[in-house]
């Protein structure tokens, strides 16, 4: 080994483990922030005699994927 580098010591390992543990404890104890929920879009009424096809975001995505 070169003189500039020293072997890893137990003291350094224990210090690193203590810092990591303290950081983990701090993150766990922080108050949780809630993300606002997205508003739920109301579905259009279903026709009485069937034929409930309508162009939704899913259908639009499919149509975009079939373009050549």
N, C-alpha and C positions, 0 to 999 in steps of 0.2 A: 504494500500500500504506500501511496505517496504521503509525505509528511503533512500536506495541506488538508488531507481528509482524515477524519477520525472515524473509528467504528461507531455505529449507532449504539447509544447507551440506553440502559433501562430508564434512567432519569428522563431522557428525552421522550421515550415511548410513553411513560406514565404522564408526563406533562401534556403530550398530544392527546392521550386518552381522556384526561381531565378536561381539557378545552373542548373536545368533541362532545363529551357528556354534558358539559354546561351549556353548550350551544343547543344540543338536542332538548334539554330541559327547558330552555328559554323558548324555543319554538313551540313545544307542546303546551306550555302554560299561557302563551299569548291568546288573547280573545279571538275567537273565530269570527271572521267577517263573512256575512252571508251575501251571496250574489243575488241581485234581483232576478226573479224568474221572468221569463219571456211571457208576454200575454198570449193566451191560448186563442187562436183564431176560431171563430164559430164556423161550423160546416154549413154549407147551404142545405136547404131542405131537400129530402129525397123525394123524387116524383112518385105519385101513388101507383102508377102503372109500370114501374120499372124504368129503364132508360136513365139510370143515374150517372151516366158518364159525364164527367166534367174535366176540364183541363186544370190539373193541379200542378204544383211545383215539381212533384215527382214525374208527372207526364211530360212537362216541359224539359226536364233534365234528360229524359229518355229520348225525346225528339232531337235534342242537341247532340246526343251521343251517336245518332244514326246519320248525321250529316256527313257527306263525303268531301 
